[in-house]
């Protein structure tokens, strides 16, 4: 069976499974629509949480980022995993005990203010909509390569699939669909990694293969990769950092607290029957997440090795001088996988010196000796651009793995993107229908009316997210961590203070969230050129690129969180403390015993 037919069959079967589960698990009440009736078993909720949390960024982009950045890319592993632990230990059990449907509802009730709830909805919408753009883009990437359609058509198909199981099934349908999607994506990630680890090192365990010797060579995979990339003018794979040490630390912190503040992940802990079940499901989710996250560094390093070996075979296999033209391949002789990925626009070749060969190296290297060899070989600059998003998806093709493995990776990439998109849409829908419509504008709405409003809000959110995926705004392009930065600077501090500071009042919380959101968006937008000030360069507004202690806009969420905390406590000191019953409620929430059913009552 040819590759394209195999892909159609595997991806089609996975879509049929998702739709079948959605039909079986239709939501018939607001409790089922928002929190799956609060009756999901811990192990299943752990799988659903893992699928919800491991987005297209985790499945498609993370290994690609690590592959491009080397050691510095480890901040994504540390930040996202550390953030999940932070969420599971410090927030989830207490929020579950509170017994509400949504994060804005917790903030509104804890800070005894509809205004606080409305501000939280605003922050949730900005973070979730920004995040969902990446998921829709991931769907488009996977479809455009594997199903032979344009990325635009792929996004439309993805919107249709999500519409079926999210609108009709609500959180109940999404939960059980995410269980299936987790199984698909984890097999799709690990099976190719095992194949490639055996090919390169003979070790079937990728995590161990990363530190093993290459077959037929008395050198480890990482040592060889270090040697190759430095010869090509790049920094050492095992020591390169993401900017300054301070920036790497702040970036990691931003991802950590941003992850802990993501509302679509927090909502998963409202679907279990008790606080004990919330803790248990958090533990199971961490196990399921670890399967992918401990495999990602091996996938990144092995994909990098295979990529360079394909493009510059003399470098990796024959120990030839990588600066000689003879160690490069003719463009006309490029492998089939390159031809297929060129059609997507994510891999581009430009023959700058007209010799017909593919030169892949760092033409911006600061090593003068290395640069001199490039010049001596007559090269005029790097000729190959490889988008980080294709590393995981193209890896099985580069390694010439069986067709069914390549098809499984296609299904896994789509599962990762669709599962997180559904979770984000659920968070957006519940914020609009439950927190705005029922909580603010129509408190006497019937359950049937609220359920209808939730489904309509979900449908509108799908259309809006699809449109943004088709027409991504400039500020979102290239800002992978913007959604995490927004969650870090707004929701996380409000939730933390709401649980652990009984004296924090509504004025402080509202001022803190608005301050965190404003300063973070200002710093990011100044870098992305969103401000239009006549006669003023955008970066002049903040003193130049990365002007705040060399911190990049993607890492600024942690600084925004500090601003949030500082403003909140400052305002709290000069305003009236919370009512007595609110302080008692906060103390009761922190006692790890006894939890009421999740009823979502305002």
Buried (B, 14 or more C-beta within 10 A) or exposed (E): EEBEEBBBBBBEEBBEBBBEBBEEBBBEBBBBBBBBBBBBBBBBBBBBBBBBBBBBBBBBBBBBBBBBBBBBBBBBBBBBBBBBBBBBEBBBBBBBBBBBBBBBBBBBBBBBBBBBBBBBBBBBBBBBBBBBBBBBBBBBBBBBBBBEBEBEBBBBBBBEBBBBBBBBBBBBBBBBBBBBBBBBBBBBBBBBBBBBBBBBBEBEBBBEBBBBBBEEBEEBBBBBBBBBBBBBBBBBBEEBBBBBEEBBBBBBBBBBBBBBBBBBBBBBBBBBBBBBBBBBBBEBBBEBBEBBBBBBBBBBBBBBBBBBBBBBBBBBEEEBEBBEEEBBBEBEEBEEBBEBBEEBEBBEBEEEBEBEBBBBBBBEBEEEEBBEBBEEBEBBEBBBEBBBBBBBBBBBBBBBBBBBBBBBBBBBBBBBBBBBBBBBBBBBBBBBBBBBBBBBEBEEBEEEBBBEBBBBBBBBBBEBBBEBBBEBEEBBEEBBBBBBBBBBBBBBBBBBBBBBBBBBBBBBBBBBBBBBBBBBBBBBBBBBEBBEEEEEEBBEBBEEEBBBEBBBBBBBBBBBBBBBBBBBBBBBEEEEBBEEEBBEBBEEBEEEEEBEEBEBEB
